[in-house]
Amino acid sequence: MAGITIGKLIFGKDDFFYGLELCLHKAGRTAYPVNEKTVHGCDVLLVSLFWFLDVYHFERFLRESGLKHRKDRPIIIAGGMQCTVTPRLIAEMVDYVFIGDGDDYLGAILDQIEAGEKPSCEHLITRESERIPPPAECPPSPFAQMQGTKRPILRIEIARGCKYRCQFCLLSGLKPYREVDTEAILQLLDMYPKCPVSLFAPERALHSGWKRIQEKILQQGRMDLGQDARLENIDTIEKHSVTFGLEGISYRLRKSISKPFKEDFILEKLGRFVTNAKRIAFVSIYFIADLPGEDQSDWDELRRLFERIESENWSRMLTLKPVLNPLSPKPFTKLADAVIHPFRPYGQIWKDFLRKGDAGQWGFRIVETMVWDCHLRVMDTLVHRGGPKAYQVIQKIPSSILGKNVPTPMRKALAMEIIKASEKAGINPEIFGDLREN
């Protein structure tokens, strides 16, 4: 075909297309955002799927757009982290699935389609593919994105992969650690000197040029909106807010996943950050519930940690936002086969903890957060462990539920319906773990 019209589709809180835009930039191509109506004007649709909920959002899009009944156009190519993790499932929904980093490959694929050929690439699969290739690995490139965002924020990827090998995390199992050259990052900052910037990487402060990058941002009088850092590095963040993950709710559980932070170290680092903030510090801490072996003693230890924070004078200058995420076992990780407890009432457990049980309230500012309920844990597990048969189940979920906030009274019933439908589709119900509520 002479010239092709390319559409792009992504799901999330904003129109953050960074990875896809980087691929298009290197391919020398332009793609246009689409909706359920305009998508029919495309020859090729590029879909970026980042996490499990995107699979359900995409299924809803396929239904509402009528693409489920298309004959030959547009050709749908899906990529992104979720495609790399669960390619067999995604292949049931699209024409082609790209596995891994598409930076250096998308151009050739689109050229082949434009020439009227079937795309051929070692990292591209279809529903009929007999084997799953290893993910493509591309080094990160100096690239800044500002167009296509709802706020004028400059976004720059400064590194890819991770040197740490936390047992629950995909990144170190998927790709080696690689950095964008420091000088190239500084040049990008000079090219766009006025707007706020968001530098991102699995661990930003690990970059070998982090100090120089931070100095440049301060010299320019701009704000770095990036939040994440590992605990060991939070005192290198030149701002009053930070996000880090402790993950395990006790030292024993942290050690089991290769994050052996002890209480004294946590308090030292947290206290130093709050003190250096010179104003009310805002700190988000991520925890993982349902790690293998978790019991009441781990929760008792977390309570003692909060009591120790409460006893510190600097805690009066702290606003703490603790976030609890139940374990989501992922392929490529050492916890891929971990037994989970999707019906364990972590929402109520967390609510009681944040409100200090019967003891009133904590002596420092705290932001209450919600926890994934049972239906989301079951939907997550279906995507990651159900294989291609999972799509038979997803297709039967009503559109009124896909991509929507399910009312609390309906959640348990929905979770059980999905488990029963999975068994009928030939999926072993044991993938969903221990279904008891304790």
PATI-662564 format. One record per residue (C-alpha): residue in three letters; x, y, z. Coordinates in nm, 2 decimals. Layout:
# residues N
<residu ala | px X | py Y | pz Z>
...
END
This chain:
# residues 438
<residu met | px 0.00 | py 0.00 | pz 0.00>
<residu ala | px 0.12 | py 0.34 | pz -0.09>
<residu gly | px 0.16 | py 0.53 | pz 0.24>
<residu ile | px -0.01 | py 0.42 | pz 0.55>
<residu thr | px -0.21 | py 0.59 | pz 0.82>
<residu ile | px -0.10 | py 0.49 | pz 1.17>
<residu gly | px -0.31 | py 0.51 | pz 1.48>
<residu lys | px -0.19 | py 0.48 | pz 1.84>
<residu leu | px -0.38 | py 0.37 | pz 2.15>
<residu ile | px -0.28 | py 0.37 | pz 2.51>
<residu phe | px -0.46 | py 0.35 | pz 2.84>
<residu gly | px -0.39 | py 0.54 | pz 3.16>
<residu lys | px -0.44 | py 0.86 | pz 3.36>
<residu asp | px -0.29 | py 1.08 | pz 3.09>
<residu asp | px -0.18 | py 1.06 | pz 2.73>
<residu phe | px 0.18 | py 0.96 | pz 2.83>
<residu phe | px 0.30 | py 0.78 | pz 2.51>
<residu tyr | px 0.67 | py 0.80 | pz 2.59>
<residu gly | px 0.78 | py 0.45 | pz 2.50>
<residu leu | px 0.56 | py 0.44 | pz 2.19>
<residu glu | px 0.67 | py 0.80 | pz 2.09>
<residu leu | px 1.04 | py 0.69 | pz 2.12>
<residu cys | px 0.98 | py 0.40 | pz 1.89>
<residu leu | px 0.80 | py 0.62 | pz 1.64>
<residu his | px 1.08 | py 0.88 | pz 1.66>
<residu lys | px 1.34 | py 0.63 | pz 1.58>
<residu ala | px 1.13 | py 0.49 | pz 1.30>
<residu gly | px 1.08 | py 0.84 | pz 1.15>
<residu arg | px 0.70 | py 0.79 | pz 1.16>
<residu thr | px 0.40 | py 0.98 | pz 1.29>
<residu ala | px 0.09 | py 0.81 | pz 1.46>
<residu tyr | px -0.23 | py 0.97 | pz 1.56>
<residu pro | px -0.44 | py 0.92 | pz 1.88>
<residu val | px -0.76 | py 0.73 | pz 1.80>
<residu asn | px -1.09 | py 0.67 | pz 1.96>
<residu glu | px -1.36 | py 0.41 | pz 1.90>
<residu lys | px -1.48 | py 0.60 | pz 1.58>
<residu thr | px -1.16 | py 0.74 | pz 1.43>
<residu val | px -0.97 | py 0.41 | pz 1.46>
<residu his | px -1.15 | py 0.29 | pz 1.14>
<residu gly | px -0.95 | py 0.54 | pz 0.94>
<residu cys | px -0.62 | py 0.37 | pz 1.02>
<residu asp | px -0.43 | py 0.12 | pz 0.82>
<residu val | px -0.22 | py 0.02 | pz 1.13>
<residu leu | px -0.31 | py 0.05 | pz 1.50>
<residu leu | px -0.03 | py 0.05 | pz 1.75>
<residu val | px -0.15 | py -0.05 | pz 2.10>
<residu ser | px 0.07 | py -0.01 | pz 2.41>
<residu leu | px -0.03 | py -0.23 | pz 2.70>
<residu phe | px 0.15 | py -0.15 | pz 3.03>
<residu trp | px -0.02 | py -0.36 | pz 3.29>
<residu phe | px -0.30 | py -0.62 | pz 3.35>
<residu leu | px -0.59 | py -0.37 | pz 3.36>
<residu asp | px -0.50 | py -0.24 | pz 3.02>
<residu val | px -0.60 | py -0.59 | pz 2.88>
<residu tyr | px -0.95 | py -0.53 | pz 3.01>
<residu his | px -0.96 | py -0.17 | pz 2.89>
<residu phe | px -0.85 | py -0.29 | pz 2.54>
<residu glu | px -1.11 | py -0.56 | pz 2.53>
<residu arg | px -1.37 | py -0.29 | pz 2.60>
<residu phe | px -1.23 | py -0.08 | pz 2.32>
<residu leu | px -1.24 | py -0.37 | pz 2.08>
<residu arg | px -1.61 | py -0.42 | pz 2.15>
<residu glu | px -1.72 | py -0.05 | pz 2.15>
<residu ser | px -1.52 | py 0.02 | pz 1.83>
<residu gly | px -1.64 | py -0.28 | pz 1.65>
<residu leu | px -1.29 | py -0.40 | pz 1.58>
<residu lys | px -1.36 | py -0.74 | pz 1.71>
<residu his | px -1.55 | py -0.80 | pz 1.38>
<residu arg | px -1.31 | py -0.63 | pz 1.14>
<residu lys | px -1.20 | py -0.82 | pz 0.83>
<residu asp | px -0.85 | py -0.69 | pz 0.75>
<residu arg | px -0.81 | py -0.33 | pz 0.85>
<residu pro | px -0.66 | py -0.19 | pz 1.06>
<residu ile | px -0.37 | py -0.43 | pz 1.12>
<residu ile | px -0.33 | py -0.43 | pz 1.50>
<residu ile | px 0.02 | py -0.45 | pz 1.66>
<residu ala | px 0.05 | py -0.46 | pz 2.04>
<residu gly | px 0.36 | py -0.39 | pz 2.24>
<residu gly | px 0.46 | py -0.28 | pz 2.59>
<residu met | px 0.54 | py -0.45 | pz 2.92>
<residu gln | px 0.22 | py -0.65 | pz 2.94>
<residu cys | px 0.28 | py -0.79 | pz 2.60>
<residu thr | px 0.63 | py -0.90 | pz 2.69>
<residu val | px 0.50 | py -1.07 | pz 3.01>
<residu thr | px 0.19 | py -1.24 | pz 2.86>
<residu pro | px 0.23 | py -1.26 | pz 2.49>
<residu arg | px 0.02 | py -1.57 | pz 2.43>
<residu leu | px -0.29 | py -1.40 | pz 2.58>
<residu ile | px -0.24 | py -1.08 | pz 2.39>
<residu ala | px -0.19 | py -1.27 | pz 2.07>
<residu glu | px -0.55 | py -1.38 | pz 2.10>
<residu met | px -0.66 | py -1.02 | pz 2.08>
<residu val | px -0.45 | py -0.87 | pz 1.80>
<residu asp | px -0.27 | py -0.95 | pz 1.47>
<residu tyr | px 0.08 | py -0.92 | pz 1.60>
<residu val | px 0.25 | py -0.89 | pz 1.94>
<residu phe | px 0.59 | py -0.74 | pz 1.98>
<residu ile | px 0.80 | py -0.88 | pz 2.27>
<residu gly | px 1.05 | py -0.65 | pz 2.44>
<residu asp | px 1.19 | py -0.31 | pz 2.35>
<residu gly | px 1.06 | py -0.20 | pz 2.01>
<residu asp | px 1.29 | py 0.11 | pz 1.97>
<residu asp | px 1.51 | py -0.04 | pz 1.70>
<residu tyr | px 1.25 | py -0.26 | pz 1.53>
<residu leu | px 0.93 | py -0.07 | pz 1.47>
<residu gly | px 1.06 | py 0.11 | pz 1.16>
<residu ala | px 1.13 | py -0.20 | pz 0.97>
<residu ile | px 0.80 | py -0.36 | pz 1.07>
<residu leu | px 0.60 | py -0.05 | pz 0.94>
<residu asp | px 0.81 | py -0.04 | pz 0.62>
<residu gln | px 0.72 | py -0.40 | pz 0.55>
<residu ile | px 0.35 | py -0.33 | pz 0.60>
<residu glu | px 0.37 | py -0.02 | pz 0.38>
<residu ala | px 0.53 | py -0.23 | pz 0.10>
<residu gly | px 0.23 | py -0.47 | pz 0.12>
<residu glu | px 0.43 | py -0.75 | pz 0.29>
<residu lys | px 0.36 | py -0.94 | pz 0.61>
<residu pro | px 0.58 | py -0.80 | pz 0.89>
<residu ser | px 0.86 | py -1.03 | pz 0.98>
<residu cys | px 1.07 | py -0.99 | pz 1.29>
<residu glu | px 1.23 | py -1.23 | pz 1.54>
<residu his | px 1.05 | py -1.06 | pz 1.83>
<residu leu | px 0.71 | py -1.05 | pz 1.66>
<residu ile | px 0.45 | py -1.33 | pz 1.72>
<residu thr | px 0.10 | py -1.42 | pz 1.61>
<residu arg | px -0.16 | py -1.65 | pz 1.75>
<residu glu | px -0.02 | py -1.93 | pz 1.54>
<residu ser | px 0.35 | py -1.89 | pz 1.65>
<residu glu | px 0.49 | py -2.21 | pz 1.80>
<residu arg | px 0.76 | py -2.05 | pz 2.01>
<residu ile | px 0.80 | py -1.74 | pz 2.22>
<residu pro | px 1.12 | py -1.55 | pz 2.14>
<residu pro | px 1.33 | py -1.38 | pz 2.41>
<residu pro | px 1.24 | py -1.01 | pz 2.46>
<residu ala | px 1.42 | py -0.76 | pz 2.25>
<residu glu | px 1.68 | py -0.55 | pz 2.44>
<residu cys | px 1.75 | py -0.20 | pz 2.32>
<residu pro | px 1.97 | py 0.05 | pz 2.51>
<residu pro | px 1.79 | py 0.37 | pz 2.61>
<residu ser | px 1.82 | py 0.67 | pz 2.38>
<residu pro | px 1.85 | py 1.04 | pz 2.45>
<residu phe | px 1.49 | py 1.14 | pz 2.39>
<residu ala | px 1.26 | py 1.40 | pz 2.54>
<residu gln | px 0.89 | py 1.41 | pz 2.52>
<residu met | px 0.67 | py 1.71 | pz 2.58>
<residu gln | px 0.42 | py 1.70 | pz 2.31>
<residu gly | px 0.11 | py 1.50 | pz 2.37>
<residu thr | px 0.09 | py 1.57 | pz 2.74>
<residu lys | px -0.19 | py 1.75 | pz 2.92>
<residu arg | px 0.06 | py 1.95 | pz 3.12>
<residu pro | px 0.38 | py 2.11 | pz 2.99>
<residu ile | px 0.62 | py 1.85 | pz 3.15>
<residu leu | px 0.94 | py 1.74 | pz 2.99>
<residu arg | px 0.98 | py 1.36 | pz 3.03>
<residu ile | px 1.32 | py 1.19 | pz 2.99>
<residu glu | px 1.41 | py 0.83 | pz 3.04>
<residu ile | px 1.76 | py 0.83 | pz 3.19>
<residu ala | px 1.82 | py 0.45 | pz 3.24>
<residu arg | px 1.67 | py 0.11 | pz 3.17>
<residu gly | px 1.69 | py -0.21 | pz 3.36>
<residu cys | px 1.79 | py -0.25 | pz 3.72>
<residu lys | px 2.11 | py -0.36 | pz 3.90>
<residu tyr | px 1.91 | py -0.48 | pz 4.20>
<residu arg | px 1.75 | py -0.82 | pz 4.19>
<residu cys | px 1.44 | py -0.79 | pz 4.41>
<residu gln | px 1.26 | py -1.12 | pz 4.38>
<residu phe | px 0.91 | py -0.98 | pz 4.31>
<residu cys | px 1.03 | py -0.74 | pz 4.03>
<residu leu | px 1.03 | py -0.80 | pz 3.65>
<residu leu | px 1.29 | py -0.55 | pz 3.54>
<residu ser | px 1.62 | py -0.72 | pz 3.64>
<residu gly | px 1.49 | py -1.04 | pz 3.49>
<residu leu | px 1.40 | py -0.88 | pz 3.16>
<residu lys | px 1.69 | py -0.66 | pz 3.07>
<residu pro | px 2.04 | py -0.55 | pz 3.18>
<residu tyr | px 2.10 | py -0.21 | pz 3.34>
<residu arg | px 2.19 | py 0.06 | pz 3.08>
<residu glu | px 2.21 | py 0.44 | pz 3.11>
<residu val | px 2.16 | py 0.73 | pz 2.88>
<residu asp | px 2.49 | py 0.92 | pz 2.86>
<residu thr | px 2.50 | py 1.21 | pz 3.11>
<residu glu | px 2.61 | py 1.47 | pz 2.86>
<residu ala | px 2.31 | py 1.38 | pz 2.63>
<residu ile | px 2.07 | py 1.42 | pz 2.92>
<residu leu | px 2.22 | py 1.76 | pz 3.01>
<residu gln | px 2.19 | py 1.87 | pz 2.64>
<residu leu | px 1.82 | py 1.77 | pz 2.65>
<residu leu | px 1.77 | py 1.98 | pz 2.96>
<residu asp | px 1.93 | py 2.28 | pz 2.78>
<residu met | px 1.71 | py 2.24 | pz 2.48>
<residu tyr | px 1.40 | py 2.27 | pz 2.70>
<residu pro | px 1.51 | py 2.50 | pz 2.99>
<residu lys | px 1.19 | py 2.63 | pz 3.14>
<residu cys | px 0.93 | py 2.37 | pz 3.19>
<residu pro | px 0.91 | py 2.12 | pz 3.48>
<residu val | px 1.09 | py 1.80 | pz 3.41>
<residu ser | px 1.02 | py 1.43 | pz 3.50>
<residu leu | px 1.33 | py 1.21 | pz 3.49>
<residu phe | px 1.24 | py 0.84 | pz 3.51>
<residu ala | px 1.42 | py 0.51 | pz 3.54>
<residu pro | px 1.38 | py 0.20 | pz 3.76>
<residu glu | px 1.61 | py 0.37 | pz 4.00>
<residu arg | px 1.69 | py 0.73 | pz 3.90>
<residu ala | px 1.95 | py 0.80 | pz 4.17>
<residu leu | px 2.15 | py 0.50 | pz 4.06>
<residu his | px 2.26 | py 0.69 | pz 3.74>
<residu ser | px 2.63 | py 0.76 | pz 3.74>
<residu gly | px 2.57 | py 1.12 | pz 3.65>
<residu trp | px 2.28 | py 1.18 | pz 3.89>
<residu lys | px 2.46 | py 1.45 | pz 4.09>
<residu arg | px 2.54 | py 1.65 | pz 3.78>
<residu ile | px 2.19 | py 1.61 | pz 3.65>
<residu gln | px 2.04 | py 1.73 | pz 3.97>
<residu glu | px 2.28 | py 2.03 | pz 3.98>
<residu lys | px 2.18 | py 2.13 | pz 3.63>
<residu ile | px 1.81 | py 2.12 | pz 3.72>
<residu leu | px 1.87 | py 2.34 | pz 4.03>
<residu gln | px 2.08 | py 2.58 | pz 3.82>
<residu gln | px 1.79 | py 2.62 | pz 3.58>
<residu gly | px 1.55 | py 2.69 | pz 3.86>
<residu arg | px 1.32 | py 2.42 | pz 3.75>
<residu met | px 1.14 | py 2.14 | pz 3.93>
<residu asp | px 1.20 | py 1.77 | pz 3.89>
<residu leu | px 0.86 | py 1.60 | pz 3.93>
<residu gly | px 1.01 | py 1.25 | pz 3.95>
<residu gln | px 0.93 | py 1.09 | pz 4.28>
<residu asp | px 1.08 | py 0.74 | pz 4.30>
<residu ala | px 1.40 | py 0.65 | pz 4.47>
<residu arg | px 1.53 | py 0.35 | pz 4.67>
<residu leu | px 1.55 | py 0.40 | pz 5.04>
<residu glu | px 1.93 | py 0.42 | pz 5.04>
<residu asn | px 1.92 | py 0.71 | pz 4.80>
<residu ile | px 1.64 | py 0.93 | pz 4.92>
<residu asp | px 1.88 | py 1.18 | pz 5.07>
<residu thr | px 2.00 | py 1.26 | pz 4.72>
<residu ile | px 1.66 | py 1.38 | pz 4.62>
<residu glu | px 1.66 | py 1.76 | pz 4.63>
<residu lys | px 1.30 | py 1.82 | pz 4.71>
<residu his | px 1.04 | py 1.78 | pz 4.99>
<residu ser | px 0.86 | py 1.48 | pz 4.85>
<residu val | px 0.97 | py 1.13 | pz 4.77>
<residu thr | px 0.84 | py 0.78 | pz 4.71>
<residu phe | px 1.02 | py 0.46 | pz 4.79>
<residu gly | px 0.94 | py 0.09 | pz 4.85>
<residu leu | px 1.00 | py -0.10 | pz 5.16>
<residu glu | px 0.78 | py -0.38 | pz 5.02>
<residu gly | px 0.81 | py -0.63 | pz 5.31>
<residu ile | px 0.61 | py -0.53 | pz 5.62>
<residu ser | px 0.88 | py -0.68 | pz 5.84>
<residu tyr | px 1.26 | py -0.72 | pz 5.82>
<residu arg | px 1.21 | py -1.10 | pz 5.77>
<residu leu | px 0.99 | py -1.05 | pz 5.47>
<residu arg | px 1.21 | py -0.77 | pz 5.33>
<residu lys | px 1.51 | py -0.99 | pz 5.35>
<residu ser | px 1.32 | py -1.27 | pz 5.18>
<residu ile | px 1.28 | py -1.05 | pz 4.87>
<residu ser | px 1.63 | py -0.90 | pz 4.87>
<residu lys | px 1.55 | py -0.57 | pz 5.04>
<residu pro | px 1.70 | py -0.64 | pz 5.38>
<residu phe | px 1.64 | py -0.29 | pz 5.54>
<residu lys | px 1.64 | py -0.29 | pz 5.92>
<residu glu | px 1.43 | py -0.05 | pz 6.13>
<residu asp | px 1.72 | py 0.16 | pz 6.24>
<residu phe | px 1.83 | py 0.21 | pz 5.88>
<residu ile | px 1.48 | py 0.30 | pz 5.78>
<residu leu | px 1.45 | py 0.56 | pz 6.06>
<residu glu | px 1.79 | py 0.71 | pz 5.99>
<residu lys | px 1.72 | py 0.76 | pz 5.62>
<residu leu | px 1.36 | py 0.88 | pz 5.67>
<residu gly | px 1.46 | py 1.11 | pz 5.95>
<residu arg | px 1.74 | py 1.27 | pz 5.74>
<residu phe | px 1.51 | py 1.33 | pz 5.45>
<residu val | px 1.23 | py 1.49 | pz 5.66>
<residu thr | px 1.48 | py 1.71 | pz 5.84>
<residu asn | px 1.65 | py 1.82 | pz 5.52>
<residu ala | px 1.32 | py 1.91 | pz 5.36>
<residu lys | px 1.29 | py 2.23 | pz 5.57>
<residu arg | px 0.92 | py 2.22 | pz 5.53>
<residu ile | px 0.64 | py 1.95 | pz 5.57>
<residu ala | px 0.79 | py 1.65 | pz 5.40>
<residu phe | px 0.56 | py 1.42 | pz 5.19>
<residu val | px 0.67 | py 1.06 | pz 5.18>
<residu ser | px 0.50 | py 0.77 | pz 5.01>
<residu ile | px 0.61 | py 0.42 | pz 5.11>
<residu tyr | px 0.50 | py 0.11 | pz 4.92>
<residu phe | px 0.44 | py -0.22 | pz 5.10>
<residu ile | px 0.35 | py -0.56 | pz 4.96>
<residu ala | px 0.09 | py -0.78 | pz 5.13>
<residu asp | px 0.07 | py -1.15 | pz 5.10>
<residu leu | px 0.44 | py -1.23 | pz 5.06>
<residu pro | px 0.51 | py -1.60 | pz 5.12>
<residu gly | px 0.51 | py -1.68 | pz 5.49>
<residu glu | px 0.34 | py -1.36 | pz 5.61>
<residu asp | px 0.18 | py -1.39 | pz 5.95>
<residu gln | px 0.06 | py -1.17 | pz 6.24>
<residu ser | px 0.41 | py -1.13 | pz 6.37>
<residu asp | px 0.50 | py -0.93 | pz 6.06>
<residu trp | px 0.21 | py -0.70 | pz 6.11>
<residu asp | px 0.31 | py -0.65 | pz 6.47>
<residu glu | px 0.66 | py -0.55 | pz 6.35>
<residu leu | px 0.51 | py -0.30 | pz 6.11>
<residu arg | px 0.31 | py -0.15 | pz 6.39>
<residu arg | px 0.63 | py -0.11 | pz 6.60>
<residu leu | px 0.80 | py 0.06 | pz 6.31>
<residu phe | px 0.52 | py 0.32 | pz 6.29>
<residu glu | px 0.53 | py 0.36 | pz 6.67>
<residu arg | px 0.91 | py 0.44 | pz 6.64>
<residu ile | px 0.83 | py 0.69 | pz 6.37>
<residu glu | px 0.57 | py 0.84 | pz 6.59>
<residu ser | px 0.82 | py 0.88 | pz 6.88>
<residu glu | px 1.07 | py 1.08 | pz 6.67>
<residu asn | px 1.05 | py 1.46 | pz 6.69>
<residu trp | px 1.09 | py 1.50 | pz 6.31>
<residu ser | px 0.77 | py 1.30 | pz 6.26>
<residu arg | px 0.58 | py 1.63 | pz 6.33>
<residu met | px 0.71 | py 1.75 | pz 6.00>
<residu leu | px 0.61 | py 1.44 | pz 5.81>
<residu thr | px 0.30 | py 1.36 | pz 5.60>
<residu leu | px 0.32 | py 0.99 | pz 5.54>
<residu lys | px 0.13 | py 0.81 | pz 5.26>
<residu pro | px 0.17 | py 0.43 | pz 5.31>
<residu val | px 0.04 | py 0.22 | pz 5.01>
<residu leu | px -0.03 | py -0.15 | pz 5.04>
<residu asn | px -0.03 | py -0.36 | pz 4.72>
<residu pro | px -0.12 | py -0.73 | pz 4.75>
<residu leu | px 0.14 | py -0.95 | pz 4.58>
<residu ser | px 0.10 | py -0.99 | pz 4.20>
<residu pro | px 0.33 | py -1.28 | pz 4.10>
<residu lys | px 0.48 | py -1.21 | pz 3.77>
<residu pro | px 0.66 | py -1.43 | pz 3.51>
<residu phe | px 1.04 | py -1.39 | pz 3.49>
<residu thr | px 1.05 | py -1.35 | pz 3.87>
<residu lys | px 1.13 | py -1.58 | pz 4.16>
<residu leu | px 0.78 | py -1.53 | pz 4.30>
<residu ala | px 0.61 | py -1.63 | pz 3.98>
<residu asp | px 0.46 | py -1.94 | pz 4.14>
<residu ala | px 0.38 | py -1.80 | pz 4.48>
<residu val | px 0.05 | py -1.90 | pz 4.64>
<residu ile | px -0.17 | py -1.60 | pz 4.69>
<residu his | px -0.48 | py -1.54 | pz 4.90>
<residu pro | px -0.71 | py -1.32 | pz 4.69>
<residu phe | px -1.00 | py -1.32 | pz 4.94>
<residu arg | px -0.79 | py -1.23 | pz 5.24>
<residu pro | px -0.95 | py -0.90 | pz 5.36>
<residu tyr | px -0.65 | py -0.68 | pz 5.32>
<residu gly | px -0.87 | py -0.37 | pz 5.26>
<residu gln | px -1.01 | py -0.39 | pz 5.61>
<residu ile | px -0.68 | py -0.50 | pz 5.77>
<residu trp | px -0.51 | py -0.19 | pz 5.61>
<residu lys | px -0.79 | py 0.04 | pz 5.71>
<residu asp | px -0.77 | py -0.07 | pz 6.07>
<residu phe | px -0.39 | py -0.04 | pz 6.07>
<residu leu | px -0.39 | py 0.31 | pz 5.93>
<residu arg | px -0.64 | py 0.42 | pz 6.19>
<residu lys | px -0.43 | py 0.25 | pz 6.46>
<residu gly | px -0.69 | py 0.00 | pz 6.56>
<residu asp | px -0.86 | py 0.09 | pz 6.89>
<residu ala | px -0.58 | py 0.32 | pz 6.99>
<residu gly | px -0.71 | py 0.63 | pz 6.82>
<residu gln | px -0.48 | py 0.78 | pz 6.55>
<residu trp | px -0.11 | py 0.80 | pz 6.48>
<residu gly | px 0.08 | py 1.10 | pz 6.61>
<residu phe | px 0.19 | py 1.22 | pz 6.26>
<residu arg | px 0.00 | py 1.31 | pz 5.95>
<residu ile | px -0.11 | py 1.01 | pz 5.75>
<residu val | px -0.29 | py 0.97 | pz 5.42>
<residu glu | px -0.53 | py 0.68 | pz 5.40>
<residu thr | px -0.50 | py 0.47 | pz 5.09>
<residu met | px -0.72 | py 0.19 | pz 4.94>
<residu val | px -0.61 | py -0.17 | pz 4.86>
<residu trp | px -0.69 | py -0.39 | pz 4.56>
<residu asp | px -1.00 | py -0.59 | pz 4.64>
<residu cys | px -1.05 | py -0.96 | pz 4.56>
<residu his | px -1.19 | py -0.91 | pz 4.21>
<residu leu | px -0.88 | py -0.72 | pz 4.09>
<residu arg | px -0.65 | py -0.98 | pz 4.24>
<residu val | px -0.84 | py -1.25 | pz 4.05>
<residu met | px -0.85 | py -1.05 | pz 3.73>
<residu asp | px -0.47 | py -0.99 | pz 3.76>
<residu thr | px -0.40 | py -1.36 | pz 3.82>
<residu leu | px -0.62 | py -1.46 | pz 3.52>
<residu val | px -0.41 | py -1.24 | pz 3.29>
<residu his | px -0.07 | py -1.35 | pz 3.43>
<residu arg | px -0.14 | py -1.72 | pz 3.48>
<residu gly | px -0.43 | py -1.80 | pz 3.26>
<residu gly | px -0.24 | py -1.82 | pz 2.93>
<residu pro | px -0.43 | py -1.79 | pz 2.59>
<residu lys | px -0.74 | py -1.96 | pz 2.74>
<residu ala | px -0.78 | py -1.65 | pz 2.97>
<residu tyr | px -0.92 | py -1.46 | pz 2.67>
<residu gln | px -1.22 | py -1.70 | pz 2.66>
<residu val | px -1.30 | py -1.58 | pz 3.01>
<residu ile | px -1.23 | py -1.21 | pz 2.94>
<residu gln | px -1.46 | py -1.21 | pz 2.64>
<residu lys | px -1.75 | py -1.32 | pz 2.87>
<residu ile | px -1.71 | py -1.04 | pz 3.12>
<residu pro | px -1.99 | py -0.79 | pz 3.07>
<residu ser | px -1.89 | py -0.45 | pz 2.92>
<residu ser | px -2.05 | py -0.28 | pz 3.21>
<residu ile | px -1.77 | py -0.41 | pz 3.43>
<residu leu | px -1.47 | py -0.39 | pz 3.20>
<residu gly | px -1.26 | py -0.09 | pz 3.28>
<residu lys | px -1.51 | py 0.03 | pz 3.54>
<residu asn | px -1.51 | py 0.07 | pz 3.92>
<residu val | px -1.70 | py -0.23 | pz 4.04>
<residu pro | px -1.93 | py -0.16 | pz 4.34>
<residu thr | px -1.81 | py -0.32 | pz 4.66>
<residu pro | px -2.11 | py -0.56 | pz 4.71>
<residu met | px -2.05 | py -0.71 | pz 4.36>
<residu arg | px -1.67 | py -0.77 | pz 4.39>
<residu lys | px -1.66 | py -1.11 | pz 4.56>
<residu ala | px -1.94 | py -1.25 | pz 4.33>
<residu leu | px -1.75 | py -1.12 | pz 4.03>
<residu ala | px -1.42 | py -1.28 | pz 4.15>
<residu met | px -1.60 | py -1.62 | pz 4.20>
<residu glu | px -1.77 | py -1.60 | pz 3.86>
<residu ile | px -1.43 | py -1.54 | pz 3.69>
<residu ile | px -1.28 | py -1.84 | pz 3.88>
<residu lys | px -1.57 | py -2.06 | pz 3.77>
<residu ala | px -1.56 | py -1.94 | pz 3.41>
<residu ser | px -1.18 | py -2.01 | pz 3.41>
<residu glu | px -1.23 | py -2.37 | pz 3.52>
<residu lys | px -1.49 | py -2.42 | pz 3.24>
<residu ala | px -1.24 | py -2.28 | pz 2.99>
<residu gly | px -0.99 | py -2.55 | pz 3.10>
<residu ile | px -0.78 | py -2.33 | pz 3.33>
<residu asn | px -0.66 | py -2.50 | pz 3.65>
<residu pro | px -0.83 | py -2.31 | pz 3.94>
<residu glu | px -0.52 | py -2.36 | pz 4.15>
<residu ile | px -0.36 | py -2.06 | pz 3.97>
<residu phe | px -0.58 | py -1.84 | pz 4.18>
<residu gly | px -0.42 | py -1.96 | pz 4.51>
<residu asp | px -0.58 | py -2.03 | pz 4.84>
<residu leu | px -0.94 | py -1.91 | pz 4.82>
<residu arg | px -1.01 | py -1.91 | pz 5.19>
<residu glu | px -1.08 | py -1.57 | pz 5.35>
<residu asn | px -0.83 | py -1.60 | pz 5.64>
END
